[in-house]
């Protein structure tokens, strides 16, 4: 059984009585990315850096009512990504039309990135070197976020 201790610390089953396992980190809801090629806008500016937020149930349900998705289920990811990408370079807004005009390699990258942050969740673990006791993080998924 988990119970909260002072200052947001958590103690629970599997820990010695009185042992504090750490301070709770706030929920991370937005994740930075860099597109492999970049989105080219009407003026020729390339936008590569952006952010994507975690999807809500509504984000996944609303596109199912979209006529374009009903006619072509492959369009689902375009509409969905248009809802969850919060920033891309210096663009004022990102929407499904933006995603629709991305290079296929960038679309594949964003689809994978979406899956990793929403379905698989956190893929890093804190570990310590058995020889020197230095603490560091390792990637459990075997690749960086967004890479296939």
ABEGO torsion letter per residue (X at the ends): XBBBBBGGBBBBBGBBBGBBAEBBBBBBABBBBBBAAEBBBAAGBBBABBBBBBBBAAAAAAAAABAAAAABAAAAAAAAAAAABABBEABABBBAAAAAABBAAAAAAAAAAAAAAAAAEBABBBBBBAAAGBBBBBBAAGBBBGBX
